[in-house]
Amino acid sequence: MKMQDSRTLMSGNAAAARGLYEAGCCVVSSYPGTPSTEITEEAAKFDEIYCEWAPNEKVAMETAFGASLAGKRSFCGMKHVGLNVAADPLFTLAYTGVNAGMIIAVADDPGMHSSQNEQDSRHYAKSAKIPMLEPSDASESLEFFKIAYDISERFDTPVLLKMCTRIAHSQSLVKISDRVENPVKAYGKNIAKYVMMPGNAIKRHPIVEQRLLDLKFYAESSELNRIENGRDNSLGIITSSTCYQYVKEACGDLYPVLKLGMIHPMPEKKIRDFASQVQKLVIVEELDPFIEEFCRNLGLGIEIDGKNLFSLQGELSQNIICEKLGLTHESGTILSDVKIPPRPPLMCAGCPHRGLFFTLNKLKCTVLGDIGCYTLGAVAPLSAIEMTLCMGASVSATHGFNKALGHDSERKTVGVIGDSTFMHSGMTGLANIAYNQSNSTIIILDNSITGMTGHQQNPTTGYNIKGDPAGKIDLEKLCRSMGIENVRVIDPYNLRECERVISEELSIDAPSVIISRRPCALLKYVKHNAPLKVNPDKCVGCKSCMKIGCPSLSIKNNKACVDRTSCVGCGVCKQLCKFGAFEESERA
């Protein structure tokens, strides 16, 4: 029975997944990365779509391409830094084109809510010469994903769809409808199109350039780009994505707005026509002056404001736009001076990484870190990690660090990397250590899950995206098969064991891997001990227990205090107390 069109409240990511479903997407392969993760998690709820977590973004994009090549609509999703990992296939995909439609979602993170840099992914669309769409709310997320498939198949191209933190995680009303099943596009052997050796690739480049011209023509008439009239033509605003919402809340219908939904290629004629109707242009966009530079290069002959008003860093807001445009309460905007207190991130109570980082700090190790929740090992009071660059860099950088400084460095330097990150891009770094034989010690923090992005499965957990049994990679056997003879497993809750094993592995003249294994304390299947309690008669207020930075511990009346609602009874604090003040308690 056909579904009646209805409206429901959805986040941008959930709406994007609904768009994949309604458009007839059949194969989804992604690597989790905030703020993109939920697109794939939501898509996995539809039985009609095959979904998986890939080991990394490059593999995900190549898998999606394979499905497209086979004739079924496909998708891969990632955050902005993930697109860096997948850039290799991305640029050549522009040359091969697709068979069935293929969408690549990239979610930027202005303000760096959960990222190591602020990166503007719009440059990828321009550099790779492929189209990019940019929704401004959940409703557009659904519709733009459906439109993107039509563009992909019409112009024989992958399509980039750019999300961002605010669009991905904010909610709005979305109109949902039935799934449309598309016939499988027959695969045909076409060496000239799909085999990108130089002789074929050089013939494909003119096709890429002509396609870009065709897309520019499409952008002029597409409803993705629209002009909204205003009451005051002394100023016109060109904007897109979240900034469009900020502009509308700040300005209402005061000024005319050109809202760009197709951010590459941009509609040159439409921009010229819009500029001719106003006395001055203001470009409102986050991060780089992508739209602004395009408009300035058109030579529009009117004053243009952009990054001279708005910062190159961080997110914009309604308040910022009001301030920069000189808007007051009379415009209908209420400015707020409320300041929300900061909430610094910290490791959870019972986090298995805490004891390990305490030990590394105690041993005065130089610790080169990686991307994951364990990056918080750099935060006081643990203050253990001294470098974090990108996924997998801890392993490669440790090797380079030791090769540069030699024997003395090898005795005190370790690289730390999570189990999921090791599968993502740590293995090749370890192969380099084994091949070029540096006496480097790598610690794999195996917490049995992909933690930072919200508990996604990975190739070491033995379960797939739906939680069903799947192939499981044995980390010990993998490391040994790569040429590392010294592979040891420790329990990070056992401080004495951690200190002994780390000291032993740093003392040998050979590459080594230590696997710090204990599941994430937040996993539902993990059974915790009863919370500890403090015997005030034994506590002397020395605050030694505070050195681990556990959120369950505090000092009250110069005595240690345990928050029973969050303590998981891991016992790390108990091992630090020389006076035996921490004792077992009954469960609540």
matplotlib code that plots the C-alpha trace (Angstrom):
import matplotlib.pyplot as plt

x = [0.0, 1.3, 2.3, 0.5, 2.9, 3.4, 5.7, 7.8, 10.6, 14.1, 17.7, 19.6, 21.5, 18.3, 16.6, 19.7, 19.3, 15.6, 16.6, 18.9, 16.0, 13.4, 15.8, 16.4, 20.0, 21.1, 24.6, 26.1, 29.7, 31.1, 33.6, 32.2, 33.2, 31.3, 29.2, 28.5, 28.1, 24.3, 23.6, 24.9, 23.5, 20.0, 20.3, 21.2, 17.6, 16.2, 16.3, 16.3, 19.8, 22.9, 25.0, 28.5, 31.3, 34.5, 38.0, 38.5, 37.1, 39.1, 37.9, 34.3, 34.5, 35.9, 33.2, 30.5, 32.1, 32.1, 28.4, 27.7, 29.8, 27.6, 24.5, 23.0, 22.8, 25.4, 26.5, 29.5, 29.7, 32.6, 33.7, 35.8, 39.2, 37.9, 37.6, 41.4, 41.8, 39.5, 40.9, 42.8, 39.8, 37.7, 39.8, 39.9, 36.2, 35.7, 37.3, 35.7, 32.2, 29.6, 27.2, 24.3, 24.2, 26.8, 26.7, 29.6, 28.5, 31.2, 30.3, 32.4, 32.9, 33.2, 34.2, 36.0, 33.4, 34.9, 37.8, 41.5, 41.1, 38.6, 38.6, 36.4, 35.4, 34.0, 37.5, 37.4, 34.4, 36.3, 39.6, 38.0, 35.6, 32.5, 29.2, 28.5, 25.1, 24.7, 21.4, 20.4, 18.0, 16.8, 14.0, 16.5, 18.8, 16.2, 15.3, 18.9, 20.0, 17.3, 18.2, 21.8, 21.2, 19.4, 22.3, 24.8, 23.1, 22.2, 25.8, 27.7, 29.4, 29.7, 28.1, 29.5, 26.8, 28.2, 26.7, 28.0, 27.6, 24.5, 22.7, 23.6, 22.4, 19.6, 16.0, 13.2, 10.0, 10.6, 8.1, 8.5, 7.3, 7.7, 10.8, 11.3, 13.0, 15.2, 16.0, 19.6, 21.7, 23.4, 27.2, 29.1, 32.8, 34.2, 38.0, 38.2, 35.9, 36.9, 40.6, 42.4, 45.8, 47.4, 46.2, 42.6, 42.7, 44.0, 40.9, 38.6, 39.8, 38.0, 34.8, 35.3, 35.7, 32.6, 30.6, 31.5, 30.2, 27.0, 26.6, 27.1, 24.2, 22.2, 23.0, 21.4, 17.9, 18.0, 15.6, 18.6, 19.6, 16.8, 16.3, 14.1, 13.0, 13.4, 11.9, 15.2, 17.4, 20.2, 21.8, 21.7, 22.9, 24.4, 24.6, 24.2, 23.9, 23.5, 24.4, 21.1, 19.2, 21.2, 20.5, 16.8, 16.5, 18.5, 17.1, 13.7, 12.5, 14.4, 17.0, 16.9, 18.8, 20.3, 20.3, 22.8, 22.0, 24.4, 27.7, 29.7, 29.5, 27.8, 25.3, 27.2, 24.3, 22.0, 24.6, 25.0, 21.3, 20.9, 23.8, 22.2, 19.1, 21.0, 23.3, 25.8, 26.5, 27.3, 28.5, 27.7, 29.6, 31.6, 35.3, 36.9, 35.7, 34.6, 31.5, 33.1, 36.1, 33.9, 31.8, 34.8, 36.2, 33.0, 33.8, 30.2, 30.9, 29.4, 30.8, 31.2, 31.6, 32.5, 35.5, 36.2, 33.1, 33.0, 35.8, 37.7, 37.5, 34.7, 30.9, 28.7, 25.5, 22.4, 24.0, 27.2, 25.2, 23.1, 26.2, 28.0, 25.0, 24.1, 20.7, 18.8, 15.8, 13.6, 14.5, 12.7, 15.8, 16.4, 20.0, 21.1, 24.0, 23.7, 27.1, 27.1, 29.9, 32.5, 32.3, 35.8, 35.9, 37.2, 37.5, 34.5, 34.5, 36.1, 37.6, 40.2, 42.7, 43.0, 45.3, 47.5, 48.0, 48.7, 51.4, 53.0, 53.1, 54.6, 57.3, 58.0, 57.4, 57.2, 53.8, 52.8, 49.0, 46.2, 42.6, 40.0, 38.6, 42.1, 43.3, 42.0, 45.1, 46.7, 44.4, 45.5, 46.0, 47.2, 49.0, 50.5, 50.0, 52.3, 51.3, 48.1, 48.1, 45.7, 44.5, 47.4, 50.0, 51.1, 52.6, 54.4, 55.5, 56.9, 59.1, 60.3, 60.9, 63.0, 64.9, 65.8, 66.9, 68.1, 68.7, 67.8, 64.5, 63.6, 64.0, 61.2, 59.0, 55.7, 52.9, 49.3, 46.5, 42.9, 41.8, 39.5, 42.1, 44.8, 42.6, 41.8, 45.4, 47.8, 48.6, 50.7, 52.7, 53.4, 54.5, 57.0, 58.3, 58.6, 60.2, 62.7, 63.3, 63.1, 63.0, 59.6, 56.9, 53.3, 50.4, 47.1, 44.2, 41.7, 38.4, 36.4, 34.5, 34.9, 34.4, 34.6, 31.9, 29.4, 30.1, 30.3, 31.6, 34.9, 36.9, 38.3, 34.9, 33.4, 30.1, 28.8, 26.8, 23.6, 25.2, 25.2, 28.2, 30.9, 34.5, 36.9, 40.5, 42.8, 45.1, 47.8, 48.0, 47.9, 50.8, 52.9, 52.1, 53.4, 56.8, 56.4, 57.7, 57.1, 53.3, 51.9, 48.5, 47.9, 44.9, 44.9, 43.1, 46.2, 48.7, 51.5, 51.2, 51.1, 54.2, 56.1, 55.3, 55.8, 59.2, 60.2, 59.2, 61.0, 64.2, 64.5, 66.2, 63.3, 60.0, 57.1, 53.3, 51.5, 47.7, 45.9, 42.7, 39.6, 36.1, 34.8, 33.1, 30.0, 29.2, 25.9, 27.1, 30.0, 29.3, 30.7, 31.8, 30.0, 31.1, 33.9, 33.6, 36.1, 36.8, 37.2, 39.2, 41.9, 41.9, 44.6, 43.6, 46.9, 45.0, 47.1, 43.8, 43.1, 46.1, 44.0, 41.4, 38.4, 35.1, 33.8, 36.3, 36.3, 37.6, 35.2, 36.2, 39.8, 38.7, 38.4, 34.8, 33.3, 30.2, 28.4, 26.1, 29.1, 31.8, 32.1, 34.4, 37.4, 39.8, 42.4, 42.1, 42.3, 45.8, 47.0, 46.0, 48.9, 46.5, 43.9, 41.1, 39.2, 37.0, 34.4, 30.8, 27.4, 25.6, 22.8]
y = [0.0, 3.4, 5.6, 8.9, 11.8, 12.9, 15.1, 14.1, 15.6, 14.4, 15.4, 16.3, 13.0, 10.9, 12.8, 12.2, 8.5, 8.7, 10.4, 7.5, 5.1, 6.9, 7.3, 3.6, 3.4, -0.2, -0.1, 2.0, 1.8, 4.4, 5.0, 6.6, 10.2, 12.9, 14.7, 12.2, 9.0, 8.8, 8.9, 5.4, 4.3, 5.4, 3.9, 0.6, 0.5, 0.0, -3.6, -2.6, -1.1, -3.1, -1.1, -1.6, 0.0, -0.1, 0.0, 3.5, 6.1, 5.2, 1.6, 2.9, 5.1, 2.4, 0.0, 2.5, 2.9, -0.9, -1.0, 1.9, 0.1, -3.0, -0.9, -0.1, 3.3, 3.7, 6.0, 6.6, 9.0, 10.6, 13.7, 16.3, 14.8, 11.5, 12.9, 13.5, 9.8, 9.1, 11.8, 9.3, 7.6, 10.8, 12.6, 9.7, 9.0, 12.4, 10.9, 7.4, 8.7, 6.2, 3.7, 3.9, 7.0, 7.5, 10.1, 11.0, 12.8, 14.9, 16.6, 19.6, 20.7, 24.5, 25.3, 21.9, 20.4, 16.9, 17.4, 18.2, 21.0, 23.3, 22.3, 23.6, 20.7, 22.9, 23.1, 19.4, 19.8, 22.6, 20.7, 17.4, 19.1, 17.4, 18.8, 19.6, 20.2, 21.9, 21.6, 24.1, 22.0, 18.4, 18.8, 19.8, 17.0, 14.5, 16.2, 17.1, 13.4, 12.4, 15.2, 14.2, 10.8, 12.3, 14.6, 11.8, 9.6, 12.5, 13.9, 10.6, 11.8, 11.2, 13.9, 15.4, 16.4, 18.6, 18.5, 20.3, 19.9, 22.1, 20.6, 17.1, 17.3, 19.9, 18.8, 20.1, 18.9, 16.5, 15.3, 11.6, 9.4, 5.9, 4.3, 4.2, 1.1, 1.7, -0.9, -2.2, -0.4, -3.1, -3.3, -3.3, -3.8, -0.4, -0.3, 3.2, 4.6, 2.6, 1.7, 4.9, 4.2, 7.3, 6.6, 6.4, 9.0, 11.7, 11.1, 11.3, 14.7, 16.6, 14.8, 16.1, 19.7, 19.5, 18.0, 20.9, 23.3, 21.3, 21.4, 25.2, 25.5, 23.2, 25.4, 28.4, 27.0, 24.5, 25.1, 24.3, 27.9, 30.4, 34.1, 35.4, 39.0, 41.5, 44.9, 46.8, 46.4, 48.5, 45.3, 41.7, 38.6, 35.5, 32.5, 28.7, 25.9, 26.8, 30.4, 30.7, 29.9, 32.4, 35.1, 34.4, 34.5, 37.7, 39.5, 38.0, 39.4, 42.7, 42.1, 39.9, 36.7, 34.4, 31.0, 28.6, 24.9, 23.9, 25.3, 23.9, 24.8, 28.1, 29.9, 32.8, 34.4, 34.1, 35.8, 38.6, 39.1, 39.2, 41.6, 44.0, 44.3, 45.4, 48.2, 46.1, 42.4, 40.7, 37.1, 35.1, 31.8, 29.9, 29.3, 30.1, 32.8, 30.2, 32.1, 35.5, 34.7, 33.4, 36.6, 38.9, 37.1, 37.9, 41.6, 42.5, 46.2, 46.7, 46.7, 43.2, 42.5, 39.1, 38.0, 41.7, 41.3, 37.7, 35.5, 32.8, 30.8, 29.0, 29.1, 32.1, 32.8, 35.0, 37.4, 37.7, 38.5, 41.1, 42.7, 42.9, 44.1, 46.7, 45.2, 46.1, 44.9, 46.9, 44.3, 41.6, 40.0, 39.5, 39.5, 37.4, 38.0, 34.7, 32.9, 29.2, 28.0, 25.7, 22.0, 20.5, 16.9, 14.2, 10.5, 8.7, 7.1, 3.6, 4.4, 1.7, 4.2, 6.1, 3.6, 3.2, 7.0, 7.4, 4.8, 6.4, 9.7, 8.1, 6.5, 9.9, 8.4, 10.5, 9.5, 10.1, 9.9, 9.3, 10.1, 8.8, 9.3, 8.4, 11.7, 13.0, 11.5, 14.8, 16.6, 17.4, 15.8, 12.8, 15.1, 12.1, 12.5, 15.0, 14.7, 14.0, 14.6, 12.3, 8.7, 6.3, 9.0, 7.8, 4.6, 6.2, 9.2, 7.0, 5.2, 8.5, 10.0, 7.0, 6.9, 10.5, 10.4, 6.8, 4.6, 7.0, 7.8, 4.2, 3.6, 6.1, 6.7, 4.9, 5.4, 4.8, 4.0, 2.6, -0.7, 0.9, 3.5, 0.8, -1.0, 2.3, 3.4, 2.1, -1.2, 0.3, 2.3, -0.9, -2.6, 0.2, -0.4, -4.2, -3.6, -0.9, -2.3, 0.6, -0.5, 1.2, 0.3, 0.7, 0.3, -0.6, 0.5, -2.2, -1.2, -3.5, -0.8, 2.5, 4.7, 8.4, 8.4, 6.5, 2.8, 1.6, -1.9, -2.4, -5.3, -6.4, -6.7, -9.6, -7.9, -5.9, -2.6, -4.4, -6.2, -9.6, -11.9, -11.0, -11.7, -10.8, -9.9, -11.2, -8.3, -10.5, -12.8, -9.8, -8.0, -11.2, -12.0, -8.5, -9.3, -8.1, -11.0, -9.2, -8.9, -8.7, -8.1, -6.1, -5.1, -1.3, -1.6, -3.4, -0.5, -2.8, -5.0, -2.0, -0.5, -3.8, -4.7, -1.2, -1.0, -4.4, -3.7, -0.3, -2.0, -4.5, -3.9, -4.9, -3.7, -4.5, -4.2, -4.0, -4.5, -2.7, -4.7, -3.9, -3.0, 0.6, 1.2, 2.5, -0.7, -2.1, -5.7, -4.7, -5.8, -3.4, -3.9, -2.1, 1.5, 2.1, 4.1, 6.1, 5.3, 8.9, 7.6, 6.3, 9.1, 11.7, 14.1, 13.6, 13.8, 11.1, 9.6, 12.9, 12.4, 10.1, 12.7, 10.4, 12.3, 10.1, 11.4, 14.8, 16.3, 17.4, 18.6, 17.6, 14.0, 12.0, 11.4, 8.9, 9.6, 6.3, 7.1, 7.1, 5.0, 1.6, 0.0, -0.2, 0.0, 2.2, 4.8, 2.1, 1.1, 4.6, 5.0, 4.1, 4.3, 1.8, 4.4, 3.0, 0.1, -2.2, -1.4, -3.0, -2.4, 0.2]
z = [0.0, -0.9, 2.0, 2.3, 2.4, 6.1, 8.1, 11.1, 13.1, 12.1, 12.5, 9.4, 9.5, 9.9, 7.1, 4.9, 5.6, 4.8, 1.5, 0.7, 1.4, -0.7, -3.6, -3.8, -2.5, -2.2, -0.8, 2.0, 3.1, 5.6, 8.4, 11.5, 12.1, 14.0, 12.7, 9.8, 11.8, 12.2, 8.4, 8.1, 11.5, 10.5, 7.0, 8.6, 10.0, 6.5, 5.5, 1.8, 2.1, 2.7, 5.2, 6.6, 8.5, 6.4, 8.0, 6.6, 4.3, 1.3, 1.5, 2.0, -1.1, -3.3, -2.0, -2.9, -6.3, -6.9, -6.1, -8.5, -11.1, -10.6, -11.4, -7.9, -6.3, -3.5, -0.8, 1.5, 4.4, 6.3, 8.2, 6.6, 7.6, 6.4, 2.9, 3.1, 3.5, 0.5, -1.7, -3.9, -5.3, -5.2, -7.8, -10.2, -9.8, -11.5, -14.6, -14.6, -13.7, -12.4, -13.6, -11.1, -8.9, -6.2, -3.4, -1.1, 2.1, 3.9, 7.2, 8.2, 11.8, 12.1, 15.6, 16.0, 18.3, 17.7, 15.3, 15.1, 12.5, 10.8, 7.1, 4.3, 2.1, -0.6, -2.0, -2.8, -5.1, -7.0, -7.1, -8.1, -10.6, -9.3, -8.1, -4.5, -2.8, 0.6, 2.5, 5.1, 7.2, 7.7, 5.1, 2.5, 3.6, 2.5, -0.7, -1.7, -1.3, -3.7, -6.2, -5.9, -7.3, -10.3, -10.9, -10.5, -13.1, -15.5, -15.6, -15.0, -11.9, -8.2, -6.2, -3.0, -0.4, 2.3, 5.7, 8.8, 12.6, 12.9, 9.9, 10.9, 14.5, 14.5, 13.9, 11.7, 10.1, 7.2, 4.6, 4.0, 1.2, -0.3, -1.5, -5.3, -6.5, -9.5, -12.1, -11.9, -14.5, -16.6, -16.1, -19.4, -19.9, -20.8, -20.6, -22.0, -19.2, -16.2, -16.6, -15.6, -17.1, -18.7, -22.3, -21.2, -18.5, -20.9, -23.0, -20.1, -18.9, -21.7, -20.6, -17.1, -18.3, -20.6, -17.7, -15.5, -18.2, -18.4, -14.6, -14.7, -17.1, -14.8, -11.8, -13.4, -13.7, -10.8, -7.9, -5.6, -6.0, -5.3, -4.8, -1.9, -2.2, 0.6, 1.6, 1.4, -1.7, -0.4, 0.6, -0.8, 1.0, -0.7, 1.6, 2.1, 4.6, 8.3, 7.5, 5.6, 8.7, 10.7, 8.1, 8.0, 11.8, 12.0, 9.0, 8.3, 4.9, 5.4, 2.7, -0.5, -0.2, -2.8, -1.2, -2.8, -2.5, -5.2, -4.0, -6.9, -9.7, -8.8, -11.0, -12.5, -14.4, -11.4, -9.1, -11.7, -11.9, -8.2, -7.8, -10.3, -8.1, -5.0, -4.1, -2.0, -1.5, 1.8, 1.6, 4.7, 4.9, 7.5, 7.3, 3.9, 1.5, -1.1, -2.3, -1.8, -4.0, -6.8, -6.6, -6.6, -9.6, -11.5, -11.4, -10.4, -10.1, -6.6, -3.1, -1.6, 2.1, 3.4, 5.4, 6.2, 8.5, 9.4, 10.8, 9.0, 12.2, 14.0, 13.6, 12.9, 14.7, 14.6, 17.1, 15.0, 11.9, 13.7, 15.1, 11.8, 9.8, 12.5, 13.2, 16.4, 18.3, 15.8, 13.2, 15.2, 16.5, 20.2, 21.1, 24.0, 26.3, 28.1, 28.3, 28.8, 31.1, 29.4, 29.9, 29.2, 27.9, 30.2, 30.3, 31.7, 35.1, 34.8, 31.4, 30.7, 29.3, 32.6, 34.3, 31.3, 30.9, 34.6, 34.2, 31.1, 32.9, 36.0, 33.8, 32.2, 28.7, 25.6, 24.3, 20.7, 20.4, 17.9, 17.1, 19.5, 23.0, 24.4, 23.0, 26.3, 27.8, 26.9, 29.4, 33.0, 35.4, 33.2, 30.7, 29.0, 25.3, 23.6, 19.9, 18.0, 14.2, 12.3, 12.2, 12.3, 12.8, 16.3, 14.8, 11.9, 13.9, 16.7, 14.2, 12.7, 16.2, 17.2, 13.9, 14.3, 18.0, 18.3, 21.3, 24.1, 22.5, 22.0, 25.8, 26.7, 23.7, 22.9, 20.4, 21.5, 19.1, 19.5, 18.0, 15.4, 14.5, 14.2, 11.6, 9.9, 9.2, 11.9, 10.3, 7.5, 10.1, 12.0, 8.8, 8.4, 11.9, 11.2, 7.8, 8.8, 12.3, 14.8, 18.4, 18.7, 21.3, 20.1, 22.6, 21.0, 23.3, 22.7, 24.3, 22.1, 20.2, 18.3, 21.3, 20.4, 17.7, 19.8, 20.0, 16.4, 15.6, 13.8, 12.3, 15.7, 17.6, 15.7, 15.0, 12.0, 11.9, 12.9, 15.8, 14.0, 14.2, 11.6, 10.8, 13.7, 13.3, 16.0, 16.9, 18.5, 15.4, 13.0, 14.7, 14.8, 11.2, 10.3, 11.8, 15.4, 17.6, 21.0, 21.4, 25.0, 26.5, 29.7, 31.8, 32.2, 35.5, 36.9, 37.4, 38.6, 35.6, 33.2, 34.7, 34.6, 31.0, 29.6, 31.3, 30.0, 26.4, 26.4, 27.6, 24.7, 21.3, 19.1, 17.9, 20.3, 20.6, 23.9, 23.7, 26.6, 26.6, 28.6, 27.2, 27.3, 30.6, 28.8, 26.9, 28.0, 28.3, 30.7, 34.3, 36.8, 40.4, 43.2, 43.7, 46.2, 49.3, 51.4, 55.0, 56.4, 59.3, 57.0, 54.4, 55.2, 52.5, 50.5, 47.2, 45.5, 44.1, 42.3, 40.0, 37.8, 37.0, 37.6, 37.5, 40.3, 42.8, 44.6, 47.8, 50.5, 53.9, 53.0, 52.5, 49.3, 48.3, 45.8, 43.7, 43.9, 41.0, 38.5, 40.1, 38.4, 41.0, 38.6, 41.6, 40.0, 42.8, 45.4, 44.0, 44.4, 48.1, 50.5, 53.5, 52.3, 52.5, 49.6, 50.5, 48.9, 49.4, 48.8, 45.6, 45.8]

ax = plt.figure().add_subplot(projection="3d")
ax.plot(x, y, z, "-o")
ax.set_aspect("equal")
plt.show()
